[in-house]
């Protein structure tokens, strides 16, 4: 069996979740973890049975046994972390939001392109089997021409200025962490918008707490999206077309079921079960691309990542959110 050997960069909750998810894949092995704090890396390695722990990103990137690095730190550090890995010759799967802004994302894509290395945004939603089936149905005309997409994602975050989602220095706010899902979902169905409108309530720290986004697309289709860190929202989504609609349940970005409604027919529910949380699907796709020598994934192409980052730039411009250094 051709086993892909992973390095994990960062030691937070999502890094832990992804590492555990890789255990579901017999052709994946985590061989190293890297953190800026040696003791943190050592503790993470001990908890997850990882043989090597490094006290710097550069040491992790220099490990020749590592085939691909999963970058799982905060948005503000993605650029530096990914560049460190690419310049050391490592393929990268980088958490979303991919970077703080579209300019940083374009830089990383260009470095990957020039070096011929694999690079992919960890937008696991686009790799989810149910989402892929939905995309096929929409593309095949199952609901006619799409006229509207609705999606929301909101959670409740304590009003603590030190919380990473309330810290501008860490790329905080609802948009980059949560809003990236509704925006990427709308992009998957409708592509890039022609117009972007947005409104938000900002926190005292200057990041978005509750944000509404309206996207206008060629042909008249619209996307109505929202995200927030003030309260838990339904977390559902729908795609409405001229011949019917598709409804996704709560946590629409990791579904194992969805329902197709068509005029004159009974609702049809599709079940697409899988093991684990769904994070494994992005790893499966990344490993497939590595084995086939692809520099980018057709499920999460560079173009889509750049266009979604562009939309989020436009939203931040309209709501008045800027991050330190921009």
ABEGO torsion letter per residue (X at the ends): XBBBBBBBBEABAAAAAAAAAAAABAABBBABBBBABAAAAAAAAAAAGBABBBABAAAAAABAABABBBBABBAAAAAAAAAAAAAAGBBBBBBOBABABAAAAAAAAAAAAAAGBBBBBBBAAAABAAAAAAAAAAAAGAAEBBABBBBBBBBBBBBBAABAAABAAAGBEAAAAAAAAAAAAAAAAAEBBABBBBBBBBBAAGBBABBBBBBBBBGGBBBBBBBBAABBBAGBBBBBBAAEBBBBBBGAABBABBBBBBBGBBBBBBBBBBBEAGAAAAAAAAAAAAAAGBABBAABBAAAAAAAAAAAAAAAAAAGBBBBGX
